[in-house]
């Protein structure tokens, strides 16, 4: 019988069994996190994500066959709602940029403090985008100009307020609370912002806002 209080459902995707075992061992002692499955490569990860419908996927980048970035793109094509948190090594930092562009909600290093990992999972599950300083600059410098400043002029004042809070890493719930709106209304504003700026996700919206000075 399923626990009515089951927490954040997590899928582990990594080609090293010892890494998956270590992650599972730690995460299973968290009261609000449940490991629902594992996969050893990107293709299996996509299949398991479709089967299990987890809330968050912990995804390695470099894997044989289908790597993490290709798996991310496939999940987006399938409109899978899972948030993807990249787990990478410091030496793979350059690969984080295309992973974020492919739809990841953030990343952590493989030597991350266990409590920080749990916090990162909770953060992306809540709708935050984890843009660490060391890759935020790279994302901005490599931005090929998704949406020019002129497109920003099509935003309403309220949409610009929402965009500012997205850039600040706020979830829809937090934005609703800050602006005294319903979450449904905030969701509509976010959809309108992405459509007007021709962007595909909140990560790109946050980057656009920083690049064009739409910040608090």
N, C-alpha and C positions, 0 to 999 in steps of 0.2 A: 504493500500500500504506500503510495507516494506521500511524502511529508508535506503538509500544507504550507509549512514554513520553509520549504527548500529554498536555498539562496541562489546565488549567481551560478548558472550552469556554465561550466568551462570545458572546452575541448583542447587537448594538448596535441600539437602537430610538430614533431621533431624526429629526425632520422636516427638519433642516438637514444637507445632504450634507457641507458643510464640517466640521461637528462630527463626523460619523461618520468622515470621512476622517482627521481629526486623532486621534481615539481609536484608530482602527485602526493608524495609523502608529506610535503609541507602543506599543500593546499587543503588536503583532507582534514587537517586539524583546525581549519578555519570554520567557525560556526555558520558563516554566511556564504560559503563558496563550496560548490559541489562539482567534482570532476566527473563528467558524464561519459568521457571516452578519450581514446588516443588514436593517433595515426602516425605512420612512419615516413610519409612523403606528402607532397602537395596534392596529388591526385586523390589519394586516399583521404586526405584532410577535407577536400571539397565534398567527397561522397559522404563522409561521416557528418559533416556540418549540415548537409541536406537531410540526412537521416535523423540526426539527433536534435537539430535546431538549437544549438547552444546560445547562450547570451554573449559569451566572449570566447574567442579563439586565441590561444597563445601559439603564435606561428613562427617557426624558424624560417630564415631566409634561404640559406644555402642547403639544399637537399637534392639528392639524385633524382633524375627524371623531372617531374614538375616541381619547380622551386616555389618558395613562398610568395614571390611577386606574381608569378603566373597563377597561383592558386587564389591570390587576392582578386586578380582581375576576373577569374572565373566566378568567384562568389558574387562579385558585383554584377556580372552578366546575368546571374541567376536571381538577382535581387534578394540574396540571403541577408537577413537582418542582423546577423551576428556582428558584433564589434570585434575588430582584429587588433591584437596587441602583439607587435613584433618583438621577438626575443632574439637578440643578436650579440655578437662580440664587438668589442671596441674597434678591432681591425676591420670590421665590415661596415664601418660608419657610412661610407659612401653609398652603400646599397640601401640605407635607410631612406634616402631622398626619393628614389623611385617607388619604394614601398609605400610611403606616405601618399605619393601622387596616385598610387594604385588603389588607395582607399583605406589604408591602415589608420587607426585612431591614435596611434602612438607607438612608442617602443621602449624597451628596457634592455639593459645589458645582461648577459648570461650570469655575471657575477653579482647581480643585484641583491641587495639585502632582502631577505625573505619578507619582512614586514613591508618594505617598499614595494615589492612585487604584488602583495595582496592589496596594498593601497592603490597601485596602478590599475589593477583589475576592477576594483570598485569605482575608480575614477572614470574609466572609459565606459563602464556599464551605465554610469549616471549620465553619460552624454558628453563628457569632457574630451577635448583633444589635447593630447600630451605632446606639446612642441618644445622640446628641450633647446636651450640656447645654442648648443653646438651644432644643431642641424637647422634651426630656424633661419640662420643667416644663409646657409647653403640653399635652402628651399627658395628663399627670396631672390638670391642671386641667379638661380637657375630658372626662375619663373619666366616663362615664355610669353607672358603678357595675357594670361587668361582674364579677359575683361579689362578695358582701358578705363581711364578716369571718366571719360564721357558716359560710360554705362552707369557709373555711380550716380550721375545726375538724374537717372530714372527712378531712383529709390525715393520712397516717401520718407518723411521725417521719422516716422515710427520704425520703418524698416532699417534706417540708419542706426537708430537706437538699438535695435535687436542685433544688427551686425557688429556694433561696438562690443556688445556683451558676448557675442560668439567669439570675437577676437580675444576677449578676456578669459576664454575657456569655460564660460558658463553653460550649464545644461539648460534644456528647455524649461525644466521646472524652476530653476534659479532665475531664468530670464522672466518667466511669468510672475514670480514673486517680486522681482525688482521693479517691473513695469506695471504691476497690478493688472495682469491679464490672465486669461485662462491658458492652460497649456495647449489647447486646441488652436487658439488664436495665434500663439507663438509659432506653432508648427506651420500654420498657414503663412505667416510672415517669412519664416525660414525658406519655405518652398518658393515663395515669390522672389526672395533675394537670389536664390540659386538660379532661378529661371532668368531673371533680369540681367544677371552678371554672367550668364552662360557658364556656370560652374556646376560641378557634379556632387560636391559634398561639403561638409562643414570645415574640413581641413583646408580646402581651397578657399573657402569664404574667409576663414581666419587669416590666411596668408594675403589674400586680396586686401583685406581691411588694413593690415599692417603696412603693406606696400604703398597703399594710397592714402595713408594717414587717417583712416576712419577708426580711431581708437580713443579710448577714454583718457 
